[in-house]
Amino acid sequence: MAGNIFGKMAADTLGLSDIGKIIDQSDFNKVDGDDYIMNEDGEKIYFAIKSKSDEYVFTNRGLIHVDGASAVSRKRVVKRHEFRDENVHSVTLETAGTVDLDVEIKFSFGSESFSIDVDKKQIEQLKDLYKALFEIGKIQCRNHKSYEYGINSLNMANDAIGRSHTEGNAATIIEEITKFNFKWMNDIRETYNNKDFGEVFEKYINN
């Protein structure tokens, strides 16, 4: 146990650990992740963390993770996690102890978990990211419940129609019900499945 602690301290002191640095907004265009921003669709970088081997670029649409195999390799794998498809959850922030040189933010996008070490001198900026991700996760959770309520309401309406006597051509009635169901489900999905959380980032990151 003691060996692990002293090993970590030595790695931090010698600069061998993979402690990330928060990139200033004026330098967003210099990170590798900027090459993969969907500028044509209004995507914008709001926060970026760069370590020796990885980049974590947070945009209004999600996270672009430029995954490096190692600190010495130039090989990179670009992974995109979109708010529209994956919920943010399990967001935590671990502050530094007396001898620590880094703080740590943890979160999950869907089934994939992330743990990022950041220079403890940048704790105040990291707190802003923590608040933004936590708020996005809370909104997504609330939207998911509203979506479920909408689907349940539709199912109850269809059950009521199925038990009632309707007059007219059966094929026409089925076609109309099908069209209505499709539009209803598409509308509630568009309403309660946000793909753009720029307002949340602007609220917490830029203040």
C-alpha positions in Angstrom: 0.0 0.0 0.0 2.8 2.4 1.0 4.7 1.5 -2.1 1.7 2.4 -4.3 1.4 5.8 -2.5 5.1 6.7 -2.9 5.1 5.4 -6.4 2.2 7.7 -7.3 3.9 10.6 -5.6 7.1 10.0 -7.5 5.3 9.7 -10.8 3.5 13.0 -10.1 6.8 14.7 -9.1 8.6 13.5 -12.2 5.8 14.3 -14.5 5.2 10.7 -15.5 1.6 10.5 -14.5 -1.2 11.3 -17.0 -2.6 14.4 -15.3 -4.8 16.4 -17.7 -4.8 20.1 -18.3 -7.9 22.2 -19.0 -7.4 24.0 -22.3 -8.2 27.7 -22.5 -11.1 28.7 -24.8 -8.7 30.7 -27.0 -6.8 27.4 -27.8 -9.7 25.2 -28.6 -8.8 25.3 -32.3 -5.4 23.7 -31.4 -6.8 20.5 -29.9 -7.0 17.4 -32.1 -10.7 17.0 -31.2 -11.4 20.3 -33.0 -10.9 18.5 -36.4 -14.0 16.4 -35.6 -16.5 19.1 -34.7 -19.7 19.2 -36.8 -19.4 22.9 -37.5 -21.9 22.5 -40.3 -24.6 21.4 -37.7 -23.8 24.1 -35.2 -21.6 22.0 -32.9 -19.4 24.1 -30.6 -16.6 23.2 -28.1 -17.4 24.4 -24.5 -14.7 22.5 -22.5 -11.6 20.6 -23.3 -9.1 18.5 -21.2 -5.8 17.3 -22.7 -3.5 14.7 -21.1 -0.4 13.0 -22.6 -2.4 10.3 -24.3 -6.0 11.5 -24.4 -8.3 14.5 -25.2 -11.8 15.0 -23.8 -13.6 17.6 -25.8 -17.1 18.5 -24.5 -19.5 20.1 -27.0 -23.1 21.2 -27.0 -23.9 17.8 -28.6 -21.8 15.5 -26.4 -18.2 14.3 -25.8 -15.5 13.7 -28.4 -12.9 11.4 -26.8 -9.6 11.3 -28.7 -8.2 8.1 -27.2 -4.4 7.6 -27.3 -3.0 4.1 -26.9 0.0 5.5 -25.0 1.8 8.7 -24.3 4.5 7.8 -26.9 2.3 6.5 -29.7 0.8 8.8 -32.4 -2.1 6.3 -33.0 -5.4 7.8 -32.0 -9.0 6.4 -31.9 -11.8 9.0 -32.0 -15.0 8.1 -30.1 -18.1 10.2 -30.1 -20.7 10.1 -27.4 -23.9 12.1 -28.2 -26.4 13.4 -25.6 -29.2 12.4 -28.0 -28.2 8.7 -27.7 -26.6 8.3 -24.3 -27.5 9.6 -20.8 -25.0 11.2 -18.6 -25.0 9.8 -15.0 -22.8 9.0 -12.0 -21.1 12.4 -12.1 -18.7 12.8 -9.2 -15.8 15.2 -8.4 -12.9 14.1 -6.1 -10.9 17.0 -4.7 -7.2 16.8 -3.8 -5.6 15.7 -0.6 -2.6 17.3 1.0 0.0 15.5 -1.1 -2.1 15.1 -4.3 -1.2 17.0 -7.4 -4.5 16.2 -9.1 -8.2 16.2 -8.8 -10.5 13.7 -10.5 -13.9 13.9 -12.3 -15.8 10.8 -13.0 -18.9 10.3 -15.1 -20.6 7.9 -17.4 -22.1 8.2 -20.9 -24.5 5.3 -21.2 -22.6 2.2 -20.3 -19.1 3.7 -20.7 -17.4 5.2 -17.6 -14.7 7.9 -17.6 -12.2 9.0 -14.9 -10.1 12.0 -15.7 -7.3 13.3 -13.5 -6.7 17.1 -13.8 -4.1 19.5 -12.3 -5.5 20.5 -8.9 -4.7 24.2 -9.7 -7.6 24.1 -12.1 -10.2 22.8 -9.6 -12.4 25.8 -10.0 -12.7 25.3 -13.7 -13.4 21.6 -13.2 -16.2 22.4 -10.8 -17.9 24.2 -13.6 -17.7 21.1 -15.8 -19.0 19.0 -12.9 -22.1 21.3 -12.5 -22.8 21.3 -16.2 -22.6 17.5 -16.6 -24.7 17.0 -13.4 -27.4 19.3 -14.7 -27.4 17.7 -18.1 -27.9 14.3 -16.5 -30.7 15.6 -14.4 -32.5 17.1 -17.4 -32.1 13.8 -19.3 -33.5 11.8 -16.4 -36.6 14.1 -16.2 -37.0 14.0 -20.0 -36.9 10.2 -19.9 -39.7 10.1 -17.4 -41.8 12.5 -19.5 -41.2 10.3 -22.5 -42.4 7.2 -20.7 -45.5 9.0 -19.5 -46.2 10.0 -23.1 -45.8 6.4 -24.3 -48.0 5.1 -21.5 -50.7 7.6 -22.4 -50.6 6.5 -26.0 -50.9 2.8 -25.0 -53.9 3.5 -22.8 -55.6 5.4 -25.6 -55.0 2.6 -28.0 -56.4 0.1 -25.5 -59.5 2.2 -25.1 -60.0 2.4 -28.9 -59.5 -1.4 -29.2 -62.3 -2.0 -26.7 -64.7 0.4 -28.3 -67.0 -0.1 -31.3 -66.0 1.9 -34.3 -67.9 2.3 -37.5 -66.3 2.6 -41.0 -63.8 0.9 -43.1 -61.4 -1.2 -40.9 -58.4 -0.6 -43.2 -58.9 3.1 -43.2 -59.3 3.2 -39.4 -56.1 1.2 -38.9 -54.2 3.4 -41.2 -55.3 6.6 -39.4 -54.5 5.1 -36.0 -51.0 4.0 -37.2 -50.3 7.4 -38.6 -51.4 9.1 -35.4 -49.3 6.7 -33.3 -46.2 7.4 -35.4 -46.6 11.1 -35.2 -47.3 11.0 -31.5 -44.2 8.9 -30.8 -42.0 11.0 -33.1 -43.2 14.3 -31.5 -42.6 13.2 -27.9 -39.2 11.9 -28.9 -38.2 15.2 -30.4 -39.6 17.1 -27.4 -38.0 15.0 -24.7 -34.7 13.8 -26.3 -32.5 16.9 -26.4 -29.5 16.7 -28.7 -28.2 20.2 -27.9 -27.2 21.3 -24.3 -25.4 24.5 -25.3 -27.6 26.6 -22.9 -26.5 24.4 -19.9 -22.8 24.8 -20.8 -23.2 28.5 -21.3 -24.9 28.8 -17.9 -22.2 27.1 -15.9 -19.0 27.2 -18.0 -18.9 30.8 -19.2 -19.9 32.4 -15.8 
